[in-house]
Amino acid sequence: MPMLPTLLIAVLAVAALSEPAGAQIVKREPAMGAMKEGERVLVDDGSCPKGQIKEVIGGNHTKVGGKKQITRQRRCIPRR
């Protein structure tokens, strides 16, 4: 039975590294301050190359009322 916890940890690690299964797809990027820190949104605004979609990860910057200096991250990822 000691294999079960190790297998569970491995499955959870792979799931955490993959694209969010139920990630919300929107046409426009949410306004600054509208996303929670670490929240992920897929934005289909045509700014990424064909076959990719923009992933936006929410920050918590003091300029928009947050308590940290974490800025929003953007990158193009493959569509699934």
ZAMARGU-4260 file (C-alpha; in steps of 0.2 Angstrom, whole numbers, plus 5000, padded with zeros to 4 digits):
<rodrens>
0) 5000/5000/5000 | 5014/5013/5001 | 5014/5015/4982 | 4997/5023/4983 | 5002/5040/4991
5) 5017/5041/4979 | 5006/5038/4964 | 4993/5050/4970 | 5007/5064/4972 | 5013/5060/4955
10) 4996/5062/4947 | 4992/5078/4956 | 5009/5085/4951 | 5006/5081/4932 | 4988/5089/4934
15) 4995/5105/4941 | 5008/5107/4927 | 4995/5104/4913 | 4983/5117/4906 | 4968/5121/4917
20) 4955/5108/4912 | 4940/5120/4915 | 4949/5136/4911 | 4938/5150/4906 | 4940/5156/4888
25) 4936/5174/4885 | 4937/5186/4870 | 4945/5201/4879 | 4958/5201/4894 | 4949/5205/4910
30) 4952/5223/4917 | 4966/5226/4929 | 4961/5221/4947 | 4947/5209/4941 | 4958/5193/4942
35) 4964/5185/4958 | 4982/5181/4961 | 4986/5165/4952 | 4969/5164/4943 | 4971/5158/4925
40) 4961/5164/4910 | 4963/5159/4892 | 4960/5174/4880 | 4955/5171/4862 | 4959/5189/4855
45) 4969/5184/4840 | 4986/5191/4847 | 4994/5173/4847 | 5000/5164/4832 | 4989/5151/4823
50) 4986/5136/4834 | 4990/5145/4850 | 4979/5155/4863 | 4985/5168/4876 | 4986/5162/4894
55) 4984/5176/4907 | 4989/5173/4925 | 4982/5186/4938 | 4994/5196/4949 | 4992/5206/4965
60) 5000/5222/4961 | 4999/5237/4972 | 4994/5249/4957 | 4977/5240/4956 | 4974/5238/4975
65) 4984/5223/4979 | 4997/5220/4993 | 5011/5213/4983 | 5022/5218/4968 | 5016/5203/4957
70) 5012/5208/4940 | 5000/5199/4928 | 5008/5187/4916 | 5004/5183/4898 | 5010/5170/4886
75) 5005/5160/4871 | 5002/5142/4874 | 4996/5128/4862 | 4977/5126/4860 | 4971/5109/4866
</rodrens>
